[in-house]
């Protein structure tokens, strides 16, 4: 139980670090975030959540912050392609604005769809948008174990 609590705390700290890095990045005018290693991946079954796969979108953040950007930053399409291939249901966190609320970065759905198909040339599952809005279960963004008594 202690290991899962540590893993949850690490996931939340990583999410907080991403929010802080995004805010610091915007304040400095830097146009790209470097992907970071995820040391807790071995301890947590990331396939049960979307946190691990959605972290691959961190190179895409400049695309979402600057509406004038028309090209994908380095590493963005590769990360997005991995999500489309391995966990396409996690894209629902973009369309449902869950990821936007978690990291504090505006991610317009039309811009995300444009990045997906027009810029990166990726084809998500045909029923993805209806699945996201139709009550189909989506893996959680992150998962914390219940506190022990």
GIKAFEN-V833706 format. One line per field, one symbol per residue. ss: DSSP state (H for helix, E for strand, - for the rest). phi: phi as a letter, one per 20 degrees, with the letter a starting at -180 (. if undefined). burial: I if it has 24 or more other C-alpha atoms within 12 Angstrom, else O. A space follows every 10 residues. Layout:
# GIKAFEN-V833706
ss=???
phi=???
burial=???
This chain:
# GIKAFEN-V833706
ss=-HHHHHHHHH HHHHHHHHHH HHHHHHHH-- ---------- -----HHHE- HHHHHHHHHH HHHHH----- -----HHHHH HHHHHH-HHH HHHHH--HHH HHH-----HH HHHHHHHHH- -------HHH HHH------E ---------
phi=.fffffffff ffffffffff fffffffemf dbdefdfdfe gfedfffecd gfffffegfe gffffdfefd defgnfffff fffgfebgff fgfefemffg ffdmdfcfff ffffffefee medfggegff ffeemfgdgf fbcdfffee
burial=OOOOOOIIOI IOOIIOIIIO IIOOOOOOOO IIIOIOOOOI IOOIOIIOII IIIIIIIIII IIIIIOOOOO IIIOIIIIII IIIIOOIIII IIIIIIOIII OIIOIIIIOO IIIIIIOOII OIOIOOOIIO OIOOOOOIII IIIIOOOOO
